[in-house]
């Protein structure tokens, strides 16, 4: 049997899908598993033994049409769509697969009969199996809503053998970086740090407190960092991705690792003792590296709901919310 699993969205979404993919392979080793990935998340699939083939959809209509033709030619026994993206549903609907399955998430913010109504009807027409997740009702009734669990529920509908007691498993570096004799804390500088409840000065206070506790601190950036942070680039030593190896010889207790490539980023996270980050893909990378992570949620975006749906799968983490009293002290206390 050959199945295709579509997850053409973000890095964190792919990481939350990996336990499902591994579970299918472990329970059904004869199944050949192909995974559709985006340019945002394909990097986490590097050297994963339980995936037989990775299919990358690059941005642009030509790449999508080419991939649709390849999927149709393959005629999979199963096409399973986990992504909420229209492109992914289109691939599923027109895949020529023997059986098709799709996961549909309704609005978490309001109860509405019309939520994803057209999509729900199309799924009923084109798919043999579907699992509709009424997030609003589930959250209000304190029911399970976690993304990984919902994906397992769809696999259950498909009558494919699985085991939910599976941890996240990705390809990790062979060894850890020895940067300092002190405990190493990685703080990821997503723009989500800076909001109406937390300023760059608050962040600088956090870094100062970490330093006083005699931690070494590495600040990792992404494409959003310079939108919100100005002072840190003037205050701390910057090591670019081209000069990543300089980290081993620097005498600075606090450094910025600026726009690392994926391999360097995962290597520094894997080498750390703890990670602090707003809710984003970094929290799932830390979980995959089996590193404890402190996650801070946005109080203006249903933090309890986001936590229940996207928290790291079966790993160590602590939950915080921007705006809570003495946040910096609490973050340090839970390292």
C-alpha positions as CSV (number, residue, x, y, z in Angstrom):
1,X,0.0,0.0,0.0
2,X,1.1,3.5,-0.8
3,X,-0.3,6.6,1.0
4,X,0.3,10.3,0.6
5,X,0.0,12.7,3.5
6,X,-0.3,16.4,2.8
7,X,1.1,19.0,5.2
8,X,1.9,22.0,3.1
9,X,1.8,24.7,5.7
10,X,4.1,25.8,8.6
11,X,7.0,24.1,10.4
12,X,5.2,23.6,13.7
13,X,2.3,22.0,11.9
14,X,4.6,19.5,10.3
15,X,6.3,18.7,13.6
16,X,2.9,18.0,15.2
17,X,2.2,15.6,12.3
18,X,5.3,13.5,12.6
19,X,4.0,11.4,15.5
20,X,1.1,10.4,13.3
21,X,3.3,9.5,10.4
22,X,5.7,7.5,12.5
23,X,2.9,5.7,14.2
24,X,1.4,4.6,10.9
25,X,4.8,3.4,9.7
26,X,5.6,1.6,13.0
27,X,2.2,-0.2,12.9
28,X,2.2,-0.8,9.2
29,X,5.8,-1.2,8.0
30,X,4.7,-2.5,4.6
31,X,3.1,0.9,3.8
32,X,5.1,3.3,1.7
33,X,4.5,6.8,3.0
34,X,5.0,9.9,0.8
35,X,4.7,13.3,2.5
36,X,3.8,16.5,0.7
37,X,5.7,19.5,2.2
38,X,6.0,23.2,1.7
39,X,9.2,25.2,1.4
40,X,8.6,26.4,5.0
41,X,8.5,22.9,6.6
42,X,10.3,20.5,4.3
43,X,13.6,21.1,6.2
44,X,12.3,19.2,9.3
45,X,11.9,16.1,7.2
46,X,15.6,15.7,6.6
47,X,16.9,12.1,7.0
48,X,13.7,10.8,8.6
49,X,13.7,7.0,8.1
50,X,10.0,6.4,8.6
51,X,9.1,8.6,5.5
52,X,9.8,6.9,2.2
53,X,9.5,10.0,0.0
54,X,9.2,13.8,0.4
55,X,7.3,15.8,-2.2
56,X,8.1,19.5,-2.1
57,X,5.6,22.0,-3.4
58,X,7.4,25.2,-4.2
59,X,5.6,28.6,-4.3
60,X,3.9,29.4,-7.6
61,X,1.1,28.0,-9.8
62,X,3.5,26.1,-12.1
63,X,4.9,24.1,-9.2
64,X,1.4,23.3,-7.9
65,X,0.2,22.1,-11.3
66,X,3.3,20.0,-11.8
67,X,2.8,18.3,-8.4
68,X,-0.9,17.8,-9.0
69,X,0.0,15.9,-12.2
70,X,2.5,13.8,-10.3
71,X,0.0,12.9,-7.6
72,X,-2.6,12.0,-10.1
73,X,-0.2,9.7,-12.0
74,X,0.8,7.9,-8.8
75,X,-2.8,6.9,-7.9
76,X,-2.2,6.4,-4.2
77,X,-4.2,3.9,-2.2
78,X,-4.8,6.7,0.4
79,X,-4.5,10.5,0.2
80,X,-4.8,12.0,3.6
81,X,-5.1,15.8,3.9
82,X,-4.2,17.4,7.2
83,X,-3.6,21.0,5.9
84,X,-6.2,23.7,6.1
85,X,-4.9,25.2,2.8
86,X,-7.1,25.2,-0.3
87,X,-4.2,23.9,-2.4
88,X,-4.0,20.9,-0.2
89,X,-7.7,20.1,-0.4
90,X,-7.5,20.5,-4.2
91,X,-4.6,18.0,-4.4
92,X,-6.7,15.6,-2.2
93,X,-10.0,16.0,-4.2
94,X,-8.3,15.5,-7.7
95,X,-5.6,13.0,-6.7
96,X,-7.2,9.9,-8.3
97,X,-6.4,8.1,-5.1
98,X,-8.4,5.0,-4.3
99,X,-9.5,6.5,-1.0
100,X,-9.3,10.1,0.2
101,X,-9.5,11.5,3.7
102,X,-9.6,15.1,5.0
103,X,-9.5,16.9,8.3
104,X,-11.6,20.1,8.6
105,X,-11.3,22.6,11.6
106,X,-14.3,24.8,12.2
107,X,-13.9,28.3,13.8
108,X,-12.6,28.4,17.3
109,X,-13.9,32.0,17.8
110,X,-17.6,31.7,17.3
111,X,-20.4,29.1,16.8
112,X,-21.7,29.2,13.3
113,X,-23.6,26.8,11.1
114,X,-21.9,28.5,8.1
115,X,-18.3,27.9,9.3
116,X,-16.5,26.2,6.4
117,X,-19.9,25.1,5.0
118,X,-18.8,24.9,1.3
119,X,-15.6,23.1,2.3
120,X,-17.5,20.6,4.4
121,X,-19.8,19.9,1.5
122,X,-16.9,19.4,-0.9
123,X,-15.2,17.1,1.5
124,X,-18.4,15.0,1.7
125,X,-18.5,14.8,-2.1
126,X,-14.9,14.0,-2.8
127,X,-13.6,12.2,0.3
128,X,-14.4,8.7,1.6
129,X,-13.4,9.7,5.1
130,X,-13.6,13.0,6.9
131,X,-13.2,14.3,10.5
132,X,-14.9,17.6,11.2
133,X,-13.5,19.4,14.3
134,X,-16.0,21.8,15.9
135,X,-13.4,23.8,17.8
136,X,-15.8,26.2,19.4
137,X,-18.0,23.5,20.9
138,X,-15.1,21.4,21.9
139,X,-13.3,24.2,23.7
140,X,-16.5,25.3,25.5
141,X,-17.1,21.7,26.6
142,X,-13.5,21.3,27.7
143,X,-12.9,18.5,25.2
144,X,-9.7,17.4,23.5
145,X,-8.7,19.8,20.6
146,X,-5.0,19.1,20.2
147,X,-3.9,19.1,16.5
148,X,-2.0,15.8,16.8
149,X,-4.9,14.1,18.5
150,X,-7.3,15.3,15.8
151,X,-5.1,13.9,13.1
152,X,-5.1,10.5,14.9
153,X,-8.9,10.7,15.0
154,X,-8.9,11.0,11.2
155,X,-6.5,8.0,10.9
156,X,-8.9,6.1,13.1
157,X,-11.8,6.9,10.7
158,X,-9.6,5.5,7.9
159,X,-9.3,2.2,9.8
160,X,-5.5,2.4,9.5
161,X,-3.6,0.9,12.5
162,X,-1.8,3.4,14.7
163,X,-0.5,4.0,18.2
164,X,-0.9,7.3,19.9
165,X,2.0,6.7,22.4
166,X,4.5,8.0,19.9
167,X,7.0,10.9,20.6
168,X,8.2,13.5,18.1
169,X,11.2,12.1,16.3
170,X,13.4,14.1,13.9
171,X,17.0,13.9,12.7
172,X,19.2,15.5,15.4
173,X,22.8,16.7,15.3
174,X,25.3,14.0,16.3
175,X,26.8,16.1,19.1
176,X,26.1,19.2,21.1
177,X,28.1,22.5,20.9
178,X,30.3,23.3,23.9
179,X,29.8,27.0,24.1
180,X,30.3,27.7,27.8
181,X,30.6,26.1,31.2
182,X,27.5,27.9,32.2
183,X,24.0,26.6,31.4
184,X,23.0,27.7,28.0
185,X,19.6,29.3,27.5
186,X,18.3,30.0,23.9
187,X,15.8,32.8,23.6
188,X,14.0,33.1,20.2
189,X,13.4,36.6,19.1
190,X,10.1,36.4,17.3
191,X,8.3,39.7,16.8
192,X,5.6,38.3,19.1
193,X,7.7,39.4,22.1
194,X,6.8,43.0,21.5
195,X,3.1,43.8,22.1
196,X,0.8,46.0,24.2
197,X,1.8,44.0,27.3
198,X,5.5,43.6,26.8
199,X,8.2,46.1,25.5
200,X,11.7,45.8,24.3
201,X,12.9,47.2,27.6
202,X,11.0,44.4,29.4
203,X,12.9,42.0,27.2
204,X,16.2,43.6,28.0
205,X,15.4,43.3,31.7
206,X,14.8,39.5,31.1
207,X,18.2,39.1,29.4
208,X,19.9,41.1,32.3
209,X,18.2,38.8,34.9
210,X,19.3,35.7,33.0
211,X,22.9,37.0,32.9
212,X,22.8,37.7,36.7
213,X,21.7,34.1,37.2
214,X,25.0,33.1,35.5
215,X,23.4,31.6,32.4
216,X,24.9,32.0,29.0
217,X,22.3,33.4,26.6
218,X,22.0,32.9,22.9
219,X,19.4,35.0,21.0
220,X,18.2,33.5,17.8
221,X,16.4,35.7,15.2
222,X,14.1,35.2,12.3
223,X,12.8,37.5,9.5
224,X,10.5,39.3,11.8
225,X,13.0,40.2,14.5
226,X,14.2,43.6,13.2
227,X,10.6,44.7,12.8
228,X,10.2,45.0,16.6
229,X,13.7,44.9,18.1
230,X,16.1,47.8,17.7
231,X,18.2,48.1,20.9
232,X,19.5,44.6,21.1
233,X,21.4,44.9,17.8
234,X,23.4,47.7,19.3
235,X,23.8,46.1,22.7
236,X,25.0,42.5,22.0
237,X,27.6,40.8,19.8
238,X,26.1,39.6,16.5
239,X,27.2,36.4,14.8
240,X,25.9,35.9,11.3
241,X,24.9,32.6,9.9
242,X,28.0,32.5,7.7
243,X,30.2,32.8,10.9
244,X,28.2,30.4,13.1
245,X,31.4,28.5,14.2
246,X,32.6,31.7,15.9
247,X,30.2,30.9,18.7
248,X,32.7,28.2,20.0
249,X,35.4,30.8,20.6
250,X,33.6,33.9,21.6
251,X,34.0,35.2,25.2
252,X,30.7,37.0,25.2
253,X,28.1,35.8,27.7
254,X,25.2,37.0,25.5
255,X,25.3,36.8,21.7
256,X,22.8,37.2,18.8
257,X,22.8,34.4,16.2
258,X,21.3,36.3,13.3
259,X,19.1,34.5,10.8
260,X,20.7,31.1,11.2
261,X,20.0,28.4,8.6
262,X,17.9,25.5,9.8
263,X,20.8,23.1,10.5
264,X,22.6,25.7,12.7
265,X,19.4,26.7,14.5
266,X,18.5,23.2,15.5
267,X,22.1,22.6,16.6
268,X,22.1,25.4,19.0
269,X,18.6,24.5,20.4
270,X,19.7,20.9,20.8
271,X,22.8,22.1,22.7
272,X,20.9,24.3,25.1
273,X,19.5,23.5,28.6
274,X,16.3,25.4,28.0
275,X,14.5,27.5,25.5
276,X,12.3,30.6,26.0
277,X,10.0,31.7,23.1
278,X,6.6,33.1,22.3
279,X,4.2,30.6,20.9
280,X,5.6,29.7,17.4
281,X,7.5,27.0,15.5
282,X,10.5,27.3,17.8
283,X,8.5,25.7,20.7
284,X,8.0,22.6,18.6
285,X,11.6,22.5,17.5
286,X,12.6,22.5,21.2
287,X,10.2,19.7,21.8
288,X,11.6,17.7,19.0
289,X,15.1,18.2,20.4
290,X,13.7,17.1,23.8
291,X,14.7,20.4,25.4
292,X,12.4,22.0,28.0
293,X,10.7,25.1,26.7
294,X,9.0,28.1,28.3
295,X,6.2,29.3,25.9
296,X,4.5,32.7,26.2
297,X,1.1,33.1,24.7
298,X,-0.7,36.1,23.3
299,X,-3.5,37.2,25.7
300,X,-5.4,38.8,22.8
301,X,-5.6,35.6,20.8
302,X,-7.4,33.1,23.0
303,X,-4.3,31.8,24.7
304,X,-6.0,28.9,26.4
305,X,-7.5,27.8,23.1
306,X,-4.2,28.1,21.2
307,X,-2.4,26.2,24.0
308,X,-4.9,23.3,23.9
309,X,-4.6,23.1,20.2
310,X,-1.0,23.7,19.5
311,X,1.0,22.8,22.6
312,X,4.1,20.6,22.1
313,X,3.2,16.9,21.8
314,X,4.2,14.8,24.8
315,X,7.2,16.9,25.9
316,X,8.3,19.2,28.7
317,X,7.1,22.8,28.6
318,X,5.7,25.6,30.7
319,X,2.9,27.9,29.7
320,X,2.9,31.7,30.3
321,X,0.8,34.6,29.0
322,X,2.1,38.1,28.2
323,X,0.8,40.5,30.7
324,X,0.8,38.3,33.8
325,X,2.5,39.7,36.9
326,X,6.2,39.3,37.3
327,X,6.5,37.4,33.9
328,X,10.3,37.7,33.7
329,X,10.8,36.3,37.2
330,X,8.5,33.5,36.5
331,X,10.2,32.6,33.2
332,X,13.6,32.4,35.0
333,X,12.1,30.4,38.0
334,X,10.8,27.7,35.7
335,X,14.1,27.1,33.8
